[in-house]
């Protein structure tokens, strides 16, 4: 039986439970190393993909019922810990804002290169 491919930074929602895979440290490491799924994409496309994924996570967390549990996965392991839903949602929003800011800076730098 073949194992399912391991997906990083994807929302994990099963039976009303949501989990955000990874942390900011892992995200920074992926930016430096490059993601296996995004290996052929330019950095701007990688950033766009990560923004879309983060939006899905935020949508899933905000649509959860109040009594549902949220788990965070430890980086580089299969261990999950119970996390506060509202705290996780606010952390995800902060990460999304940072990603959007980086994307905007990248677009602005490209526009200035074109003008010169």
N, C-alpha and C positions, 0 to 999 in steps of 0.2 A: 504494500500500500504506500503510495507516494505521499510525502508530507506536503502540506499546502505551503506555497511560497510565503516567506515572511515579509510582511508589509510594515514599513516604518512610517510613523507620523500619520497614520490613518485613524479615523475614529473607530472605536470598537464598541458597538452598541448591540447588546444581546439581551433579550428578555427584560427590557426596561433599564438595563444597567449601561452606563456610558463610561468609557475610560479614555483618557488622553495618553497616547503612547509617547514616552520620551519627555525630556525637559529641555530648557534653553541651552544647557551645556551640550547636549547631544545634537541640538539643531546647529549650534556653532561648529561643532566637529564635522557635521555633514556638509556644511557650507565649505569647509576647508578641504575635505576629502572628495566630495561629490557623492551624490546618491546613486545607487545602482539603477534605479528606475529612471533617473533623470540624467544618466551619464552622457547621452547624446544631445542634450538640450543646452542652449546657451544660458548663462546665469539669469538673464531676465525672465526666460521661460520657466526656469526652475523656481524663481521667486513667485511668479504668477501661480504656478501649480501649488506651492506651499500656502499662498494666500487663499486659494480656493478650498484647500483641505481644511485650513483653520476656520473658514467661514462655515463649513459643514459641521465641524466640531461644535462651534458656538451655537449653531442652529439646533443641533441635537441636544446640547445641554440646556438651552433655554426652553425647549419644548418638553422636557421631562416633567413628570408629575412630582409634586413636592415630596412624596414619601419614597421616591426611588433613590437607590444608592449609586454613588459614583466611585469608581476605583481608578487609581493612577498606577501605571506600570513603571516599575523601576527600570532605569536604563540598562540595556544589555542583559536583561533577565526575564524570566517568566513569572516574577513575583508581583502581585498587585496589592496595594494598600488602600483602605477606605479613605476617601477624601471628602471634604465639604463641597457640596454642589455649587453654592454661590461663590466660594473662594476659587474653585476650579474655573468657573465661568469668567470671573473677573481676571484671572491669570491668562486665560485664553484670549480675552479681549485685549489685554496689554500686549501679548505676543503679536496679535493681528495688527495692532496699531504700529508696532515696531516694523513688521514686515511691509506694511503699506508705506511707511516712511522711507524705508530702504529702497522700495520699488520706485517711489517718487524721485528720490535722489538719483537713482540710476537713470531714469528717464530724463531728468534735468541735465545730467552730465552728458548724455548722448545728444541732447538738443544743442548744448553749447559746443560740442565737437563738430556738429553739422554746420553751425553758423560760422565757425572759423574756417 
